[in-house]
């Protein structure tokens, strides 16, 4: 059975929207829109459109994206994220900012609701904000 990406829509503030992929994208990966209107993996310092609800194998494939605030999803998160850490956009994943030392309060897009001590990037429960 596949891992579910949408954990809780918090009373339906989430929207699942159809787009076209500009490259292969993994379900749970944060995505951004290219100037050609297709979706790509996120790049650090760019805005996140949402989290891929489904995977796309190649450029031109259909892909569904979860958008919204107050939604709990399983997103790709870098190693070392602890419960309560802020998350910001990284290259194809969300990167943790330790809560107590955050100097970037306006750059976060989510909060960890589950720790990632896997040693790598893995699907982790995140509250999108």
N, C-alpha and C positions, 0 to 999 in steps of 0.2 A: 504494500500500500504506500502511496506517495505521501510525503510530508505535506500537511496543509499549510498554506501560506497565510490565509486570513484566519486568525484565531478568534477574534471577537470584534464585531463592527460597532460596539458601543451604542446600539440603538439606531443603527443605519446612517451614521454620518459618512460612511465609506461609499465610494463610487468605484465601480469596476468598469473601466473604459477601454474600448478597442483602439489599437494603434497599429502601425506597421514598423517592424524592426529594421534597423539599418545594419545589424550584425547579429551574430549568435548571442543570445541573452539567456541566463539561467533564471528559473523561477526563484523569487526572493531577492533578486539583485536590484539595488536602487538604479533607476534609469533617468536619463535626461533627454531632451529633444534637440536634435541637430537642426541646423538652419534649413535642411531639405525636408523637414517634417517627420523624419524617421527617428526612432528611439535608439539610443546608444547606452552602453555602460556609463555610469557617472564618472566624472573627472573631478578631482579635488578642486575646490573653490568655485565650482559651478552649481547651479540650483538643481535640486532633485524634483522631478515631475511626480514620482511615486515609486512604488515597489512592484516589480514584475509578478503578476499573479500566475501567469503561465510562462512557459519557456518558448523561445524562438530558435530554430536551428540555423537560420541564415538570413541575410539581407532580403527584405521583401516579405518575410513570413508575418502572419498576423500575430499579435501579442496583446494580452489584456493586462492592464495596470490598475493597481489599487491606489486610490488617492483619498485624502481626507485627513481629518484631525481627530484625535481621541480614539484611534483605531489601533488594535493590537494585531501585529503581523509577525511572521517569522521572516526576518531579513538577514542577508549576509552581513555578519559583524566580525570585525577583526579580533584576534586573540587578546585576552587580558581585560575584556570589558566586564565590569562588575554591576550588580544590581544597583540602580540609581545613577549610574554614569550617564552623562549627556552623550549623544552621538552626533557626529557631523559627517558630511559627505566626504568620502575618499574615492580612490580609483576602483570602481566596481564593488564597493562595499561601504559599510558605515564604520567609522573609526571612533573609539571612545575618548572622551575627555573626562578625566576623573572629576567627579562632582565637587569635591572640596577644593580643587585647585584650578577650576575653570577660569581662564582669562578671556574666553570667547563666548559669553552668554548669548549673543545674538546669532551665532552660527549653527546652533544645534537644531536638528530636525527630528530627534527622537530621544527617548529615555529607555535604558535597558531595564527590562522587567525579569530578565533571566541572565545569569552570568555565562560568559564564554571563557572557559579555561581549557579549551580543546587542544591548544598548541597551534591552531591555525584558524582560518576563516571558516565559519559555519553558520547555519541557520539558527538564529537566536530570537527569542521573543522581545519585541520592541513596541513601545507605545509611540505612535507617530504624533507629533505636536505641530 
